C-alpha cells in the first residue's frame, strides 16, 4: 500500500474485533466534531458507504470513530456529504 493510499484509508476495528479497511471518500467537521464518509469497496460504482463519527478528544494521539447510527444526525451529515461530493446517499 502506498503512502497516498494509507493517507486515504483507515482500519476500523468493530466491537467483535474484526478489522475492515475503509477508503475515505470525504470528511467534514460539524459543531467541533469530525465525520468521515467511507466505503470498503472503492472500485464499485454501486458501493455502500457509511458515515463514521469521531469520538476521541482533541488531546488524544489516535482518533477513535464509531459508525453513525442516530437517524437525525445521520440525515444532517449525509445531506452535507451529498452536497460536497455530489453523491446520492441512501439512508
Secondary structure, 3 states (H helix, E strand, C coil): CCHHHHHCEEEEECCCCCEEEEEEEEEEEECCEEEEEEECCCCCCCCCEEEEEECCCCCCCCCCEEECCCHHHHHHHHHHHHHHHCCCCCC
